Amino acid sequence: MDENNLNEEIDRLSNELLEKSDLLRSMRRGEAERCDSASIASAKTEVKDLNRRLGSMLRRRDAGVKKDEGVFDRVGTESLMKRRFFVTPSFEIYGGIAGLYDYGPPGCSVKSNLVQVWKNHFVVQESMLEIEGTCLTPEPVLKASGHVDRFTDLMVKDTETQECYRADHILKAQLEKIIDDPATAEDRKEDAEGVLAVLDELDADDMDEAIASWDVKATETGNKLSAAFPFNLMFGTQIGPSGLVKGFLRPETAQGIFVNFKRLLDFNRSRLPFACAQIGLSFRNEISPRAGLLRVREFMQAEIEHFVHPQKKNHAKFDSVKDYSLALFPRRQQLTTRTTVQMTIGEAVANGIIDNETLAFYIARTSMFCEKVGLNKEHIRFREHLENEMAHYATECWDLEVNCSHGWIECAGLADRSCYDLQSHSESSKIELSAREIYSEVKSVEFLKALPQKGVMGKAFKKDAQLVMKALEAMSEDEVAGTQSQFDSGAESVSVKVADGRSFSVTKDMISYEKGIKKESGRNYYPSVIEPSFGVGRILYCIFEHSYYVREGDDEARGVLRFPPIVAPIKAAVLPLSKNEVFNPIAARVGEALGACGLIYRIDDTGASIGKRYARFDELGTPFGITVDFDSVNDSTVTLRDRDSMRQVRGDIDGIVQSIFSMVSGTASWGDVEKIFPPFSAAEE
């Protein structure tokens, strides 16, 4: 197929995939003509097949396109991080453990600063509540959330050494090797590309078939691999000495907020909407962690759960962000042009690209946060989940993706989780986690109820009958009316989604309907939840790569970290001109003034040249350097050097320290400081 025909076929498949994806979404929402489980399953199969065929053609088209190289320096960044003890493998003297890392002094400081900026940006400025829950979580909590049954990856083992591999990763590596091999026949390359396109959707049987078909062996030994099996990523443990209470280290912080919803609502005087944040460690027993801080077994999360009325997802502060412009990668663009679109957040909501104001507000605020902490906005995008990627509980989800040497990395997820979590925990705990809406006056309202026919359902669904009946009873009146309308239009069955995410096909003889009029002063309802969830370690790593550069003409071993002052681990270096003791009292005075302003500083009075000491602190990302010289002894003035421009000014100690404080707090820039103090020129030896 020549290039023109290939592009035409890609366009045709893209449009067909978009059409089928929209239909599948409508079916899942009960808005299509046929919404029964069999029709949904058939539509999913069609979408998967189209994805596979389109992925194969895209790989063929892009095979000769050279990827951008050299944008980010992974080797230089990671070498500096280790050399300056920002981060190091845990238990290194014992050989280390994959997926575990320790933060050294500057790493701790950067991480702490990042978290504090996050708290100020979200918790303080948006007047959120905050809790701190335990890492240990009893099994019933995670059973209700779905983690016990679904939080798995497929794993295979070396049949001889028992070395473990994540099945999709080892298969992907083999397929890419085959595709990149010039000796591979074109039809075999196409087959490999087809498998890659649907890799995330393979179940255990499909995975076994693919591993056998593509002759995948253990990476280190070449031995045969075991059959694939699901491996739960949670760390299990026993709570208490009896061993009878099973628990897990939490895989996310969110569940601690959901189970405390009732108390949080009371604390907020029963008013909605409100948001609650939690920052803390989460744990995932990754099968084969790679890529440093990007995939670890113990990591910090910063999560927000914003509780809102399901029909009132507008946001009071939306006008403050509606003109903010950012790069979005919606489903339509992923399936057609494959390029991001730059638009304002207001346009995204008005055009239906982002479903509601609250979700859009958090997307905008997240982008602003990224800029504040030093991520390059040109390498940030928000990608909408495709229909086949959507979590069972989500109605819409966008990922903050940051470009780095590893490609586009998911650093945060922003999801509309609907009312799944509160409803699931209510059913599991038998404690009602709902809110109450009070009407301004008593209403006489018509009601329509779905009445499950228990006998018929019991025969049809056996042990699942109770789940289906509860789902019917929990339906809103609009949802009940929707099922009735489908039956009236001739549908033989309707699809009903139960609490655990499964869908069941319910026929007309399983439901009857009751209409009437009742007086209401209010109603109980499950709030929807908008959840921004941030991976602190991933954001931190991307900040390092985005900040790292080598000065032109410098020794390549001397990199610079262009941290924003608010994130930098050390705000100022105090550098006496030499080891002459006459400088010590002035240096100490400068240090005390910095400390009194809450600014972390270091005094470096080693015998190295000023230039070498500047370079040392440039590697640590220190934005400002204060030099104490002989003039300082005479008139109590010092020089202030800016890391990025390498320009200097001279002024009195108190004025210089106050200027640093203003720049760190974001109320002044280096340009403002240069307008206050006279320039100073001195060679950096």
Rosetta blueprint (number, residue, H / E / L):
1 M L
2 D L
3 E H
4 N H
5 N H
6 L H
7 N H
8 E H
9 E H
10 I H
11 D H
12 R H
13 L H
14 S H
15 N H
16 E H
17 L H
18 L H
19 E H
20 K H
21 S H
22 D H
23 L H
24 L H
25 R H
26 S H
27 M H
28 R H
29 R L
30 G L
31 E L
32 A L
33 E L
34 R L
35 C L
36 D L
37 S H
38 A H
39 S H
40 I H
41 A H
42 S H
43 A H
44 K H
45 T H
46 E H
47 V H
48 K H
49 D H
50 L H
51 N H
52 R H
53 R H
54 L H
55 G H
56 S H
57 M H
58 L H
59 R H
60 R H
61 R H
62 D H
63 A L
64 G L
65 V L
66 K L
67 K L
68 D L
69 E L
70 G L
71 V L
72 F L
73 D L
74 R H
75 V H
76 G H
77 T H
78 E H
79 S H
80 L H
81 M H
82 K H
83 R H
84 R L
85 F L
86 F L
87 V E
88 T E
89 P E
90 S L
91 F L
92 E H
93 I H
94 Y H
95 G L
96 G L
97 I L
98 A L
99 G L
100 L L
101 Y E
102 D E
103 Y E
104 G L
105 P H
106 P H
107 G H
108 C H
109 S H
110 V H
111 K H
112 S H
113 N H
114 L H
115 V H
116 Q H
117 V H
118 W H
119 K H
120 N H
121 H H
122 F H
123 V H
124 V H
125 Q L
126 E L
127 S L
128 M L
129 L E
130 E E
131 I L
132 E L
133 G L
134 T L
135 C L
136 L E
137 T E
138 P E
139 E H
140 P H
141 V H
142 L H
143 K H
144 A H
145 S H
146 G L
147 H H
148 V H
149 D H
150 R H
151 F L
152 T E
153 D E
154 L E
155 M E
156 V E
157 K E
158 D E
159 T L
160 E L
161 T L
162 Q L
163 E L
164 C E
165 Y E
166 R E
167 A H
168 D H
169 H H
170 I H
171 L H
172 K H
173 A H
174 Q H
175 L H
176 E H
177 K H
178 I H
179 I H
180 D H
181 D L
182 P L
183 A L
184 T L
185 A L
186 E H
187 D H
188 R H
189 K H
190 E H
191 D H
192 A H
193 E H
194 G H
195 V H
196 L H
197 A H
198 V L
199 L H
200 D H
201 E H
202 L L
203 D L
204 A H
205 D H
206 D H
207 M H
208 D H
209 E H
210 A H
211 I H
212 A H
213 S H
214 W L
215 D L
216 V L
217 K L
218 A L
219 T L
220 E L
221 T L
222 G L
223 N L
224 K L
225 L E
226 S L
227 A L
228 A L
229 F E
230 P E
231 F E
232 N E
233 L L
234 M L
235 F L
236 G E
237 T E
238 Q E
239 I E
240 G L
241 P L
242 S L
243 G L
244 L L
245 V E
246 K E
247 G E
248 F E
249 L E
250 R L
251 P L
252 E L
253 T L
254 A H
255 Q H
256 G H
257 I H
258 F H
259 V L
260 N L
261 F H
262 K H
263 R H
264 L H
265 L H
266 D H
267 F H
268 N L
269 R L
270 S L
271 R L
272 L L
273 P L
274 F E
275 A E
276 C E
277 A E
278 Q E
279 I E
280 G E
281 L E
282 S E
283 F E
284 R L
285 N L
286 E L
287 I L
288 S L
289 P L
290 R L
291 A L
292 G H
293 L H
294 L H
295 R L
296 V L
297 R L
298 E E
299 F E
300 M E
301 Q E
302 A E
303 E E
304 I E
305 E E
306 H E
307 F E
308 V E
309 H L
310 P L
311 Q L
312 K L
313 K L
314 N L
315 H L
316 A L
317 K L
318 F H
319 D H
320 S H
321 V L
322 K L
323 D L
324 Y L
325 S E
326 L E
327 A E
328 L E
329 F E
330 P L
331 R H
332 R H
333 Q H
334 Q H
335 L H
336 T L
337 T L
338 R L
339 T L
340 T L
341 V E
342 Q E
343 M E
344 T E
345 I H
346 G H
347 E H
348 A H
349 V H
350 A H
351 N L
352 G L
353 I L
354 I L
355 D L
356 N L
357 E H
358 T H
359 L H
360 A H
361 F H
362 Y H
363 I H
364 A H
365 R H
366 T H
367 S H
368 M H
369 F H
370 C H
371 E H
372 K H
373 V L
374 G L
375 L L
376 N L
377 K H
378 E H
379 H H
380 I E
381 R E
382 F E
383 R E
384 E E
385 H L
386 L L
387 E H
388 N H
389 E H
390 M L
391 A L
392 H L
393 Y L
394 A L
395 T L
396 E E
397 C E
398 W E
399 D E
400 L E
401 E E
402 V E
403 N E
404 C E
405 S L
406 H L
407 G E
408 W E
409 I E
410 E E
411 C E
412 A E
413 G E
414 L E
415 A E
416 D E
417 R L
418 S L
419 C L
420 Y H
421 D H
422 L H
423 Q H
424 S H
425 H H
426 S H
427 E H
428 S H
429 S H
430 K L
431 I L
432 E L
433 L L
434 S L
435 A E
436 R E
437 E E
438 I E
439 Y E
440 S E
441 E E
442 V E
443 K E
444 S E
445 V E
446 E E
447 F E
448 L E
449 K E
450 A E
451 L E
452 P E
453 Q L
454 K H
455 G H
456 V H
457 M H
458 G H
459 K H
460 A H
461 F H
462 K H
463 K H
464 D H
465 A H
466 Q H
467 L H
468 V H
469 M H
470 K H
471 A H
472 L H
473 E H
474 A L
475 M L
476 S L
477 E H
478 D H
479 E H
480 V H
481 A H
482 G H
483 T H
484 Q H
485 S H
486 Q H
487 F H
488 D H
489 S L
490 G L
491 A L
492 E L
493 S E
494 V E
495 S E
496 V E
497 K E
498 V L
499 A L
500 D L
501 G L
502 R L
503 S E
504 F E
505 S E
506 V E
507 T E
508 K H
509 D H
510 M H
511 I E
512 S E
513 Y E
514 E E
515 K E
516 G E
517 I E
518 K E
519 K E
520 E E
521 S E
522 G E
523 R E
524 N E
525 Y E
526 Y L
527 P L
528 S E
529 V E
530 I E
531 E E
532 P E
533 S E
534 F E
535 G E
536 V H
537 G H
538 R H
539 I H
540 L H
541 Y H
542 C H
543 I H
544 F H
545 E H
546 H H
547 S H
548 Y E
549 Y E
550 V E
551 R L
552 E L
553 G L
554 D L
555 D L
556 E L
557 A L
558 R L
559 G E
560 V E
561 L E
562 R L
563 F L
564 P L
565 P L
566 I L
567 V L
568 A L
569 P L
570 I L
571 K L
572 A E
573 A E
574 V E
575 L E
576 P E
577 L L
578 S L
579 K L
580 N L
581 E H
582 V H
583 F H
584 N H
585 P H
586 I H
587 A H
588 A H
589 R H
590 V H
591 G H
592 E H
593 A H
594 L H
595 G H
596 A H
597 C L
598 G L
599 L L
600 I L
601 Y E
602 R E
603 I E
604 D L
605 D L
606 T L
607 G L
608 A L
609 S L
610 I H
611 G H
612 K H
613 R H
614 Y H
615 A H
616 R H
617 F H
618 D H
619 E H
620 L L
621 G L
622 T L
623 P L
624 F E
625 G E
626 I E
627 T E
628 V E
629 D L
630 F H
631 D H
632 S H
633 V H
634 N H
635 D H
636 S L
637 T E
638 V E
639 T E
640 L E
641 R E
642 D E
643 R L
644 D L
645 S L
646 M L
647 R L
648 Q E
649 V E
650 R E
651 G E
652 D E
653 I H
654 D H
655 G H
656 I H
657 V H
658 Q H
659 S H
660 I H
661 F H
662 S H
663 M H
664 V H
665 S H
666 G L
667 T L
668 A L
669 S L
670 W H
671 G H
672 D H
673 V H
674 E H
675 K H
676 I H
677 F L
678 P L
679 P E
680 F E
681 S L
682 A L
683 A L
684 E L
685 E L
